[in-house]
Amino acid sequence: MATRETFPTFGDKKRKALDAYKKFVSQGVTTPDALDLNDPDVIEATRLFNEWDLEQTERQDPRRHNFEKTKFYVDAGFTDPHYLAEVLQWLSLDSDDLGKDDNDPALVQLRQDYADEIRKIRKKLSQEDN
């Protein structure tokens, strides 16, 4: 019986990179800025991120790529309020630059995704204030 060979999918690379960073979050690190760039685990996580990033650059629309990359560390679970405020600002500026074209379904979806992510981060920040 022949075995089916499996190839990594686009989501597999992102998931591996996210998991590598979630390890630091589970250790109490709240911002990617606090990571020791000389730590072998951080070096490996960065390698995984760069591998995913390169693949995404080649496969996705640059606007979608920018969005996914901007929110990556938030998806990994980093929660530092100063870092989240920075990401919120980047997302807001980027979403303002998208423009509007109701005849472009990908753009309409991307604008919605930006709005959803901005709301999610604002909610996290408001929970930090309580």
Beta strands, then each sheet from edge to edge (+ up, - down):
end
